[in-house]
Amino acid sequence: MRRKSKGPTRHRTAFDGLLLLPDGRGAVGDVEQLIRFVHRVGDRGEFHVRVAVDAPGANATAVDITITRCDNGSE
């Protein structure tokens, strides 16, 4: 069953900063440790990561993750 959209969802930023990925992989999981997603985003290095959710805390049902490689330690 498909969920009907209630119009545009405004996501709130949960994290916006730099992360060092020693092996170039990013991992996302839920707090109950039921789901884990690992994806190689590039070679090792520093990445700007922004994580946004539709609702903060335990009520979140959607997440949006943007990963951008930093050049020479800056964006």
C-alpha positions in Angstrom: 0.0 0.0 0.0 1.4 3.4 -1.0 1.3 6.2 1.4 -0.3 9.4 0.2 1.7 12.5 0.3 0.5 15.3 2.6 2.2 18.0 0.5 5.7 19.2 0.7 7.6 18.0 3.7 10.0 20.4 5.4 13.1 18.6 6.6 15.1 19.8 9.6 18.8 19.6 9.6 20.0 17.0 12.2 23.7 17.2 11.3 25.7 19.5 9.0 29.5 19.2 9.2 32.7 17.6 8.1 33.4 13.9 8.5 36.6 12.0 7.8 35.9 8.7 6.1 39.1 6.6 6.5 37.9 4.0 4.0 35.5 6.1 1.9 32.4 4.4 3.2 29.4 5.9 4.9 27.0 4.0 7.1 23.5 4.8 8.1 21.4 2.9 10.6 18.4 3.2 12.8 18.6 3.5 16.6 17.0 0.1 17.1 19.8 -1.4 15.0 17.3 -3.2 12.7 18.6 -1.6 9.5 22.0 -0.7 8.3 23.0 0.7 5.0 26.7 1.0 4.0 27.8 2.7 0.7 31.2 3.6 -0.6 31.1 7.2 -1.6 34.7 7.6 -2.7 38.4 7.3 -1.7 39.4 8.0 1.9 39.2 11.7 2.8 37.1 14.5 4.2 33.5 14.9 3.2 30.8 17.5 4.0 27.8 15.7 5.2 24.3 17.1 5.7 21.6 14.9 7.3 18.0 16.2 7.4 14.9 14.4 8.8 11.2 15.1 8.5 10.7 15.0 12.2 13.3 15.1 15.0 13.9 12.2 17.4 11.9 9.0 17.4 9.1 10.4 15.2 11.4 10.6 12.1 10.1 8.6 9.1 12.3 10.0 6.3 15.9 11.0 6.1 17.8 13.0 3.4 21.6 12.6 3.3 23.9 14.8 1.1 27.6 13.9 0.9 30.0 16.2 -0.9 33.7 15.5 -1.2 35.9 18.3 0.2 38.9 19.4 -1.9 42.1 19.8 0.1 40.2 20.0 3.4 37.8 22.7 2.3 34.5 22.7 0.4 
